Amino acid sequence: MVQEFKQHIENQFPRLLTHRFILACSGGLDSVVLAHLCQNCGLDFALAHCNFRLRGAESDGDEEFVKELANKFNCHFFVTHFDTIGYINKNKVSVQVAARELRYHWFAEIMQKNNIGILVTAHHADDNLETFLINFSRGTGIDGLTGIPSQTDAICRPLLNFSRSMLLDYATNEGIIWREESTNSETKYLRNKIRHDIVPLLKQLHPTFMDNFTATQHNLKETALLAEQHIELLKQTLFEEVEDSIRIKVASLEVLTPIRPYLYALFKSFGFTEWDNVEHLLSAMSGKEVLSGTHRLVKDREYLLLTRIHDVSNQTYLIEEKTTQINTPIKLSIEPVTALGNLDKNVLYVDKETLKYPLTLRKWKNGDYFYPLGMKGKKKLSKFLKDEKVAVIFKEKQWLLCSGNDIIWVIGRRGDERFKITKTTENIIKFNYVP
């Protein structure tokens, strides 16, 4: 098995041959066999063990066992202890979820502190089958049926092609000792129930069941890859970058059939889950939106606008009379001039005598109004932005330069009539906005 494993590493995980990595080791069969295989292949790794303090002396025995294994291999040993019960009570999660969140958070910490970019785990083919069955029983798409990914940017799982029986045979033949966790035999957890009650029956159905399952997984992953490539090409056609947002024409989405899976494939990576709401957005009025944890999708006339959610700050920034330049929250230069220069939407000339210092810089809000330069009378800012066909997401980013409660400039769009240069103006101030 060592030669087969080494060939597999060379073909599929070549970076493990040249980079040091952390190997997550519980002390059980899977991770101990993986550690022995990596050692026999001459790979450079450190062992990392989590003591969840859930099984008293048994947990401490696991820790001591892995420590001795690290000493045997003359490799570095990382260990941590968790108050798992406290975490469960605080976060209202299951034991399995708590253990997963705690250990992966800790792995990320030690990887960052020690400048190690790869974590290796001992997930094998039977784990993949169990994950497939769990996802299948709960309802899933092709993503859930493709199982555990063999590698990501930070995690490698080189045992996914090997079954647990292969690992057991290797350990037995080589006289490898490991620790058996008592809870592995319990069937109160879904994964354990599948492992002990369902998987053995499936393996009895056909002598090559695991080989057939592995082949099916391979086929599903290739199908998923084809779908992903199609969606990426579609995104290049449909997604138009506009400033820091993405604009998608609704009519181009409506012709996609069937629409629901297309919407899922196009927007799932942005965290959306409410697919009824996303679909209804296509026929909704302008201004309607759907939020994910990180992004928002807004209907804007014949388009959907996709943008990352930013904190809409209510903070006000002061500009003193002697200030010549600011860089936060926007870039704005301020200088006295003797005459008007080139006129531009990002430049405003005002009569200094009309200003009341300190000036303020803030986001617009409902109820704001100003006297648009070149027009008579006042106008609500919301109406002005609507007439200018400013999209909802850009309205939220609109900055105002103010003197007291009065708007001097809807920055980058229009100045206020009350601050304009006249024949009697003696001191001119030039504001230059750099988008």
C-alpha positions in Angstrom: 0.0 0.0 0.0 2.9 2.3 0.6 3.9 2.3 -3.0 0.3 2.8 -4.2 0.0 5.7 -1.7 3.2 7.3 -2.9 2.2 7.0 -6.5 -1.1 8.6 -5.6 0.6 11.5 -3.9 2.9 12.1 -6.8 0.0 12.1 -9.3 -2.6 14.0 -7.3 -0.9 15.8 -4.4 2.6 16.8 -5.6 2.7 19.8 -3.3 2.9 17.4 -0.3 6.2 16.3 -1.7 7.7 19.8 -1.4 5.8 21.6 1.3 5.6 21.0 5.1 2.0 20.3 6.3 0.0 19.6 9.4 -1.6 16.2 9.7 -4.7 16.1 11.9 -4.4 13.0 14.1 -7.0 11.8 16.5 -5.2 8.6 17.4 -7.7 6.4 15.5 -7.1 3.9 12.8 -7.5 6.3 9.8 -5.2 9.1 11.0 -2.6 6.8 12.5 -2.3 4.8 9.2 -2.1 8.1 7.3 0.7 9.3 9.6 2.6 6.0 9.0 2.2 6.3 5.2 3.4 9.9 5.2 6.4 8.9 7.3 7.3 5.9 5.1 7.1 8.2 2.1 9.5 10.7 3.7 7.0 13.6 3.8 7.6 16.6 6.0 4.7 17.0 8.4 3.7 17.9 12.0 1.0 16.1 14.0 -1.9 18.1 15.5 -4.2 16.7 18.1 -7.4 18.1 19.6 -8.4 17.0 23.1 -12.1 17.8 23.4 -12.3 16.6 27.0 -15.4 14.7 26.4 -14.3 11.2 27.5 -12.2 11.9 30.6 -9.1 9.6 30.9 -9.8 8.1 27.4 -9.4 11.6 25.9 -6.2 12.1 27.8 -5.0 8.7 26.7 -5.5 9.6 23.0 -3.5 12.8 23.5 -0.6 10.9 25.1 -0.7 8.2 22.3 -0.4 10.8 19.5 2.3 12.6 21.4 4.3 9.4 21.6 3.7 8.8 17.9 5.1 12.3 17.1 8.2 11.4 19.2 8.6 8.2 17.3 8.5 10.0 14.0 10.6 12.8 15.3 8.1 15.4 14.1 6.6 18.5 15.8 3.5 17.9 17.9 0.7 20.5 18.3 -2.0 19.9 20.9 -4.9 21.9 22.3 -7.6 21.4 24.9 -11.2 22.5 24.4 -14.1 23.3 26.7 -16.4 21.5 24.3 -19.4 21.4 26.6 -19.1 25.1 27.4 -19.0 25.8 23.6 -22.0 23.6 23.0 -24.0 25.4 25.7 -23.0 28.9 24.6 -23.6 28.3 20.8 -26.5 25.8 21.1 -24.9 23.4 18.6 -24.5 19.6 18.6 -21.4 17.8 19.7 -20.4 17.0 16.2 -20.8 20.6 15.0 -19.0 22.0 18.1 -16.0 19.6 17.5 -15.8 20.5 13.8 -15.9 24.2 14.4 -13.4 24.1 17.3 -10.8 22.0 15.5 -10.9 23.7 12.2 -10.6 27.1 13.8 -7.6 25.9 15.8 -6.0 24.3 12.7 -6.3 27.7 10.9 -4.7 29.4 13.9 -1.6 27.2 14.1 -1.2 27.1 10.3 -1.1 30.9 10.3 1.2 31.2 13.2 3.6 28.7 11.8 3.4 29.7 8.2 2.1 26.3 7.1 -0.3 26.4 4.2 -1.6 22.8 4.1 -3.7 20.7 6.4 -4.0 17.0 5.7 -6.9 14.9 7.0 -7.6 11.2 7.0 -11.0 11.1 5.3 -11.3 7.9 3.3 -13.7 6.3 0.8 -16.1 5.1 3.5 -16.3 8.6 4.9 -17.2 9.8 1.4 -19.9 7.2 1.1 -21.4 8.1 4.5 -21.4 11.8 3.5 -23.1 10.9 0.2 -25.8 9.0 2.1 -26.3 11.7 4.7 -26.7 14.4 2.0 -28.9 12.1 -0.1 -31.2 11.4 2.8 -31.6 15.2 3.6 -32.1 16.2 -0.1 -29.4 17.7 -2.1 -28.2 18.6 -5.6 -25.2 17.4 -7.5 -22.9 19.3 -5.2 -24.0 17.2 -2.3 -23.7 14.0 -4.2 -20.1 14.6 -5.3 -19.0 14.0 -1.7 -16.0 15.3 0.1 -13.5 17.3 -2.1 -10.1 15.6 -2.3 -8.4 18.9 -1.9 -8.9 22.7 -1.7 -6.4 25.5 -1.4 -5.7 24.6 2.2 -6.8 21.0 2.8 -5.7 17.8 1.3 -7.4 14.4 1.7 -5.1 11.8 0.1 -7.0 8.7 1.5 -10.3 9.3 -0.3 -9.4 6.6 -2.9 -8.7 4.1 -0.1 -11.4 2.2 1.8 -11.4 1.6 5.5 -10.9 -2.1 4.9 -7.7 -1.3 3.0 -6.5 0.8 5.9 -7.3 -1.9 8.4 -5.5 -4.6 6.4 -2.4 -2.4 6.1 -2.4 -1.6 9.8 -2.9 -5.3 10.7 -0.1 -6.5 8.4 2.3 -3.8 9.6 1.5 -4.3 13.2 0.4 -0.7 13.6 -1.3 0.2 16.9 -4.1 2.7 17.1 -6.7 3.9 19.6 -10.4 2.9 19.4 -12.8 5.6 20.4 -15.6 4.1 22.4 -18.2 6.4 20.9 -17.5 5.1 17.4 -19.6 2.1 18.2 -22.7 4.1 19.3 -25.5 4.4 16.8 -27.3 7.4 18.3 -25.5 9.7 15.8 -26.6 9.6 12.2 -23.2 9.1 10.7 -22.5 6.1 13.1 -25.9 4.6 12.3 -25.2 4.8 8.6 -21.7 3.4 9.2 -22.8 0.4 11.3 -26.3 -0.4 10.0 -26.6 0.7 6.4 -23.1 0.6 4.8 -22.5 -3.1 5.6 -25.8 -4.0 3.9 -24.9 -2.0 0.8 -21.5 -3.7 0.6 -23.3 -7.1 0.8 -25.3 -6.2 -2.3 -22.3 -6.4 -4.6 -18.7 -7.6 -4.0 -17.4 -4.5 -5.8 -19.8 -2.0 -4.3 -17.1 0.4 -3.0 -15.3 0.4 -6.4 -18.6 1.0 -8.1 -19.3 3.9 -5.7 -15.9 5.4 -6.3 -16.5 5.3 -10.1 -19.9 6.9 -9.7 -18.4 9.7 -7.6 -15.8 10.2 -10.3 -18.6 10.5 -13.0 -20.6 12.9 -10.8 -17.6 15.1 -10.3 -16.9 15.2 -14.1 -20.6 16.1 -14.7 -20.4 18.8 -12.0 -17.3 20.2 -13.7 -19.0 20.4 -17.0 -21.9 22.3 -15.4 -19.5 24.6 -13.6 -17.7 25.4 -16.9 -21.0 26.2 -18.6 -22.1 28.5 -15.8 -18.7 30.3 -15.8 -19.1 30.9 -19.6 -22.7 32.1 -19.0 -21.5 34.5 -16.3 -19.0 36.0 -18.7 -21.9 36.7 -21.0 -24.5 37.9 -18.5 -22.5 39.6 -15.7 -21.4 43.1 -16.5 -19.1 44.8 -14.0 -20.3 48.4 -13.3 -18.0 50.2 -10.7 -18.0 47.8 -7.7 -21.2 45.9 -8.6 -22.4 43.4 -11.2 -25.3 44.2 -13.5 -27.4 41.5 -15.1 -30.2 42.1 -17.6 -33.4 40.5 -16.4 -34.5 39.6 -20.0 -31.4 37.6 -20.4 -32.2 35.6 -17.3 -35.8 35.0 -18.2 -35.0 33.1 -21.3 -33.0 30.5 -19.3 -34.8 27.2 -19.0 -35.4 25.8 -16.4 -34.9 29.1 -14.6 -34.6 27.9 -11.0 -31.5 25.7 -11.4 -29.9 28.5 -13.5 -30.5 31.0 -10.7 -29.1 28.6 -8.2 -26.0 28.0 -10.2 -25.4 31.7 -11.0 -25.9 33.1 -7.5 -25.2 30.3 -5.0 -21.6 31.4 -4.6 -22.8 34.7 -3.3 -24.6 33.1 -0.3 -28.2 33.3 -1.5 -30.6 30.6 -0.3 -34.1 32.0 -0.7 -34.6 30.9 -4.3 -38.4 31.8 -4.4 -37.5 35.4 -3.5 -34.6 35.5 -6.1 -37.0 34.2 -8.8 -39.7 36.7 -7.8 -37.2 39.5 -8.1 -37.2 39.1 -11.9 -40.8 40.5 -12.0 -40.6 42.7 -9.0 -40.8 46.5 -8.9 -37.6 48.5 -8.9 -36.0 48.8 -5.5 -37.0 45.4 -4.3 -34.0 43.4 -3.0 -32.9 40.0 -1.7 -30.1 39.7 0.8 -27.6 37.0 1.6 -25.1 37.2 4.5 -22.6 38.9 2.2 -24.4 40.2 -0.8 -27.6 42.0 -2.0 -29.5 41.5 -5.3 -31.5 44.5 -6.2 -34.1 45.0 -9.0 -33.3 48.2 -10.9 -35.7 48.7 -13.8 -34.7 46.1 -16.4 -31.6 44.9 -14.5 -30.6 43.1 -11.4 -27.7 44.6 -9.5 -25.5 42.4 -7.4 -23.2 44.0 -4.9 -21.4 43.1 -1.7 -23.1 44.4 1.5 -21.1 47.3 2.9 -21.8 49.1 6.2 -23.8 52.1 5.4 -22.1 54.4 7.8 -24.0 57.4 9.4 -20.7 58.9 10.4 -20.1 62.6 9.7 -16.6 63.8 8.7 -15.5 67.4 9.5 -13.5 69.5 7.1 -11.7 72.5 8.7 -11.0 75.7 6.9 -7.3 75.0 6.6 -7.8 71.5 5.2 -6.4 71.1 1.7 -7.0 67.4 1.2 -8.9 64.4 2.7 -8.5 60.7 1.8 -11.2 59.2 4.0 -13.9 58.3 3.4 -13.4 59.7 -0.2 -10.6 61.6 -1.9 -11.2 65.3 -2.0 -8.8 68.1 -2.6 -9.6 71.7 -1.6 -7.8 74.8 -2.8 -8.4 78.6 -3.2 -8.2 79.7 -6.9 -8.5 83.1 -8.6 -10.5 82.0 -11.6 -12.7 79.2 -12.8 -11.0 76.4 -14.7 -12.4 73.5 -16.7 -15.8 72.5 -15.6 -16.3 68.8 -14.7 -18.9 66.8 -12.7 -16.1 66.0 -10.2 -15.1 69.6 -9.8 -17.1 72.4 -8.0 -16.3 76.0 -7.5 -18.0 77.9 -4.7 -18.0 81.3 -3.1 -16.0 81.0 0.1 -18.1 83.7 1.8 -21.1 81.4 1.7 -19.4 78.6 3.6 -19.7 78.0 7.3 -16.8 76.0 8.7 -16.3 73.3 9.6 -17.9 71.8 6.6 -19.3 68.3 6.9 -19.1 65.2 4.7 -21.9 62.6 5.1 -24.1 60.1 3.3 -27.5 61.3 2.0 -30.7 60.4 3.9 -34.4 60.5 3.3 -35.7 64.1 3.7 -32.6 65.8 2.3 -33.2 68.5 -0.3 -31.1 71.1 -2.1 -31.3 73.8 -4.7 -29.8 72.2 -7.9 -27.3 74.5 -9.6 -28.8 76.2 -12.6 -32.4 75.5 -11.5 -35.0 77.5 -9.6 -36.4 76.2 -6.4 -35.5 73.3 -4.2 -35.7 69.6 -5.0 -35.8 66.5 -2.8 -32.6 64.6 -3.1 -34.4 61.3 -3.5 -36.3 62.8 -6.5 -33.1 64.2 -8.0 -31.3 60.8 -7.8 -34.4 59.1 -9.3 -34.5 61.6 -12.2 -30.7 61.0 -12.7 -31.5 57.2 -12.9 -29.2 56.4 -10.0 -29.5 52.8 -9.0 -30.5 51.9 -5.5 -27.1 50.6 -4.5 -25.4 53.7 -5.7 -27.8 56.0 -3.9 -26.6 54.4 -0.6 -23.1 55.3 -1.5 -23.8 59.0 -2.4 -21.8 61.5 -0.4 -22.8 65.1 0.4 -20.6 68.1 1.1 -22.5 70.3 3.5 -22.3 73.7 5.2 -24.3 73.5 8.4 -27.6 71.8 7.4 -27.3 73.0 3.8 -26.0 70.8 1.0 -23.2 72.4 -1.0 -22.6 69.5 -3.4 -24.1 66.2 -4.3 -20.6 65.0 -4.9 -19.9 64.0 -8.4 -23.4 65.0 -9.6 -24.6 68.6 -8.9 -23.8 71.7 -6.9 -26.2 73.9 -5.0 -27.4 77.2 -6.4 -26.9 79.0 -3.0 -23.1 78.6 -3.1 -22.4 79.4 -6.8 -19.9 81.9 -8.0 -21.4 85.4 -8.8 -20.1 88.7 -10.0 -19.5 89.8 -6.5 -17.5 86.8 -5.5 -14.0 87.7 -4.3 -12.7 84.4 -2.9 -13.2 81.1 -4.9 -12.8 77.7 -3.4 -12.3 74.7 -5.7 -13.3 71.2 -4.6 -11.9 68.3 -6.7 -13.3 64.8 -6.2 -11.2 61.9 -7.2 -13.5 58.8 -7.7 
